[in-house]
Amino acid sequence: MRSPKDFFRPLAVGAPAPLRETPVRPSRMIHFFPASNPKMVARAPDMAGQVDVLLANLEDGVPAADKDAARAGLVEVGKKWSAPDTQLWTRVNSLDSPWALDDLTTAVAEVGDALDVIMIPKVEGPEDIHYVDRLLAQLEARAGLTKPLLVHAILETARGVANVEEICASSPRMQGLSLGPADLAANRRMKTTRVGGGHPGYLVRQDPDPDDPEAPRAAFQQDLWHYTLARMVDACVSNGVLPYYGPFGDIRDTVACEDQFRNAFLLGCVGAWSLHPTQIAIAKRVFSPDPADVAHAQRVIEAMGVTPEASRDVWRTLFDIDWMERVKASLLPVDHPLFLLLAEPRRMSFRVGDGVWLRLVDVGRALSGRSYAEGNAVVLDVSDEFCPWNTGRWKLEGGEVTRTDGESDLRCGVDALASVYLGGFTFAQLARAGRVGEARDGGLARADALFGTERAPWCPEIF
């Protein structure tokens, strides 16, 4: 079992480091073309401008005698590839075939960085992805690739569905999963030969009428793939990879194709396969956001309350927007009351970052320009090696700042004084860290009372 620390290390010396997040680019349709067909290879540059993903198919639909020609077609397309807005993928032959090794070797060595994703059919468990992961790392190192190739798995067997969670979590190369309904149906011994879609025999029937049991009863056709697709989506989303519906075989039934694509979209899929140009427009329509939804979407660019009451109202408004999945805010002060406004504050995550760096060049003028709370006099013994004119004892009393030879209350460097100057820290905090020394009893308390501020310092702008 590999250590989690090794998960993002290259699996071969010289291979590019794995990606830590799955790239999300438009992939509403993965359009297949047979790479063994010279006419389709010649049309690839024109087709690339019409689709999000163009996939050179080396597997199903390519006869055994044409496997070499299919690889050659992939290489030809890859070497001429000049469509930066479209991804180039390939589907290799299954790992138990005699062609898979040559497919992978050719794809990496001769197409290389032009290729974005390699689709692996009939993946049954994480061990299949582990094999491809290690092999691709070795081939990438030998070819000198600068970015790792990603892997897309197809669920086409019952064992693959049973192991779908482990497959999704098997490698940082995992880009996504597709449902392969035709082969999966055959592997399960399902009583259908349709490539996707429903079946007239898979239905539910209305209960009989108690007053007329022999009366006709309405029947409703059901979705054969609902459970499998939903489980695949859950596995993908929980592991940060992308779910896709696969092919819809009846290219003449555009209505049923759109229904199947929309079912997948509503369940969470980001795209589907297109086997014919007529399905490209369907996928674009289904997997693109509705213009009305875009118009209705709300994005808060900047909102700030000028009073505490107004600030609370701003946050309540944001939290009350329907279907708000996440609220992300930047550049908040460290003492912002947001934590206290939440019903479940433990669900909030935050990161503290630097906003302003302060260097006191003239301690006397800096201390004179600051306001103070009322309190007793305090004498600070300041040291500053870089600006020696700041070194010495400074007396703060009644809003006046003067040099003095009197006994000091605190000893600190100019860096510690700068940390307290804006109110970000107290002398007592810095004393516990060993950065301030108390020279007289009660000095820390008197100094903190004098320098105390109502709020923590905050710089809401980046400059």
Long-range contacts (C-beta under 8 A, 24 or more apart in sequence): 7-172, 8-172, 10-137, 10-141, 11-133, 11-134, 11-137, 11-138, 12-134, 12-137, 12-138, 12-140, 12-141, 13-141, 14-141, 14-142, 14-144, 15-137, 15-138, 15-140, 15-141, 15-145, 15-148, 16-140, 16-145, 16-146, 16-147, 16-148, 17-148, 18-148, 18-171, 18-172, 18-173, 19-148, 19-150, 19-172, 19-173, 20-172, 21-240, 22-150, 22-174, 22-175, 22-176, 22-240, 22-241, 22-242, 23-150, 23-175, 24-242, 25-52, 25-87, 26-52, 27-52, 27-53, 27-87, 27-176, 27-242, 27-244, 27-270, 27-271, 28-52, 28-270, 28-271, 28-272, 28-283, 28-284, 28-286, 28-287, 28-288, 29-53, 29-271, 29-272, 29-273, 29-274, 29-279, 29-280, 29-283, 29-284, 29-287, 30-55, 30-89, 30-178, 30-244, 30-271, 30-272, 30-273, 30-274, 31-55, 31-273, 31-274, 31-280, 32-57, 32-91, 32-247, 32-273, 32-274, 32-275, 33-57, 34-61, 34-62, 34-70, 34-73, 35-62, 35-69, 35-70, 35-71, 35-72, 35-73, 35-74, 35-77, 35-90, 36-62, 36-63, 36-66, 36-67, 36-69, 36-70, 36-73, 37-73, 38-73, 40-73, 41-73, 41-76, 41-77, 44-77, 45-80, 45-82, 45-83, 48-81, 48-83, 48-86, 48-88, 49-83, 49-86, 50-277, 50-280, 51-86, 51-274, 51-280, 52-86, 52-87, 52-271, 53-86, 53-87, 53-88, 53-89, 53-116, 53-117, 53-271, 54-83, 54-86, 54-87, 54-88, 54-89, 55-88, 55-89, 55-90, 55-91, 55-119, 56-88, 56-89, 56-90, 56-91, 57-90, 57-91, 58-90, 58-91, 58-92, 58-93, 58-99, 58-103, 59-91, 59-92, 59-93, 59-94, 59-121, 60-121, 67-93, 67-99, 67-102, 71-102, 71-103, 71-106, 74-106, 74-107, 74-111, 75-106, 75-110, 75-111, 78-110, 78-111, 78-112, 78-114, 78-115, 79-110, 79-111, 79-114, 81-114, 87-116, 87-117, 88-114, 88-115, 88-116, 89-115, 89-116, 89-117, 89-118, 89-119, 89-152, 90-115, 90-117, 90-118, 90-119, 91-118, 91-119, 91-121, 91-154, 92-118, 92-119, 92-120, 92-121, 93-121, 94-120, 94-121, 94-122, 95-120, 95-122, 95-128, 95-131, 95-132, 96-122, 101-135, 104-132, 104-135, 104-136, 104-139, 105-139, 107-149, 108-136, 108-139, 108-140, 108-143, 108-145, 108-149, 109-139, 109-142, 109-143, 112-143, 112-145, 113-145, 113-146, 113-147, 115-149, 116-149, 116-150, 117-149, 117-150, 117-151, 117-152, 117-175, 117-176, 118-149, 118-150, 118-151, 118-152, 119-151, 119-152, 119-153, 119-154, 119-178, 120-151, 120-152, 120-153, 120-154, 121-154, 121-156, 121-180, 121-183, 122-154, 122-156, 122-157, 122-160, 122-180, 122-183, 123-153, 123-154, 123-155, 123-156, 123-160, 123-167, 124-157, 124-159, 124-160, 124-163, 125-159, 125-160, 125-163, 125-166, 125-167, 126-163, 126-166, 126-167, 126-169, 126-170, 128-153, 128-167, 129-153, 129-167, 129-170, 129-171, 129-173, 129-174, 130-170, 130-171, 132-173, 133-170, 133-171, 133-173, 136-173, 148-173, 149-173, 150-174, 150-175, 151-175, 152-176, 152-177, 152-178, 152-244, 153-177, 153-178, 154-178, 154-179, 154-180, 154-246, 155-179, 155-180, 155-184, 155-228, 155-232, 156-180, 156-182, 156-183, 156-184, 156-187, 157-183, 157-184, 157-187, 158-184, 158-187, 158-188, 160-184, 161-228, 161-231, 161-232, 164-231, 164-232, 164-235, 165-235, 165-238, 165-239, 167-235, 168-235, 168-236, 168-238, 168-239, 168-241, 169-239, 174-239, 174-241, 175-241, 175-242, 176-236, 176-241, 176-242, 176-243, 176-244, 176-270, 177-232, 177-235, 177-236, 177-241, 177-242, 177-243, 177-244, 178-244, 178-245, 178-246, 178-273, 179-225, 179-228, 179-229, 179-232, 179-244, 179-245, 179-246, 180-246, 180-247, 181-224, 181-225, 181-246, 181-247, 182-247, 182-249, 184-228, 185-224, 190-224, 192-224, 194-249, 194-250, 195-247, 195-248, 195-249, 195-250, 196-225, 196-245, 196-246, 196-247, 196-248, 196-249, 196-260, 197-224, 197-248, 197-249, 197-250, 197-253, 197-256, 197-257, 197-260, 198-222, 198-223, 198-224, 198-256, 199-224, 223-263, 226-263, 226-267, 229-263, 229-264, 229-267, 229-269, 230-267, 233-267, 233-268, 233-269, 236-268, 237-268, 242-270, 242-271, 243-268, 243-269, 243-270, 244-269, 244-270, 244-271, 244-272, 244-273, 245-269, 245-271, 245-272, 245-273, 246-272, 246-273, 247-272, 247-273, 247-275, 248-272, 248-273, 248-275, 248-279, 249-275, 251-275, 251-276, 251-278, 251-279, 254-278, 254-279, 254-282, 257-282, 258-282, 258-285, 258-286, 261-286, 261-287, 262-286, 304-460, 308-337, 311-337, 312-337, 312-341, 315-341, 316-341, 331-355, 331-459, 331-460, 331-461, 331-462, 332-458, 333-455, 333-456, 333-457, 333-458, 334-424, 334-456, 334-458, 335-455, 335-456, 355-457, 355-458, 355-459, 356-422, 356-457, 356-459, 358-418, 358-421, 358-422, 359-414, 359-418, 360-384, 360-390, 360-414, 360-417, 360-418, 360-421, 361-387, 361-390, 362-389, 362-390, 363-390, 363-394, 363-414, 363-417, 364-390, 364-394, 364-401, 364-403, 366-421, 367-394, 367-396, 367-401, 368-400, 368-401, 370-421, 371-399, 372-396, 372-399, 372-450, 372-451, 373-449, 373-450, 373-451, 373-452, 375-446, 375-449, 375-450, 376-446, 376-449, 376-450, 378-409, 378-410, 378-443, 378-446, 378-447, 378-450, 379-404, 379-406, 379-407, 379-408, 379-409, 379-410, 380-408, 380-409, 380-410, 380-412, 380-417, 380-447, 381-408, 381-410, 381-411, 381-412, 381-439, 382-412, 382-413, 382-414, 382-417, 383-411, 383-412, 383-413, 383-414, 384-413, 384-414, 387-414, 390-414, 396-450, 407-439, 407-440, 408-439, 408-440, 408-443, 409-438, 409-439, 409-440, 409-442, 409-443, 409-446, 409-447, 410-436, 410-437, 410-438, 410-439, 410-443, 410-444, 410-447, 411-436, 411-437, 411-439, 412-436, 412-437, 420-451, 421-451, 422-453, 422-457, 423-451, 423-452, 423-453, 423-455, 423-456, 423-457, 424-456, 424-457, 426-451, 426-452, 427-451
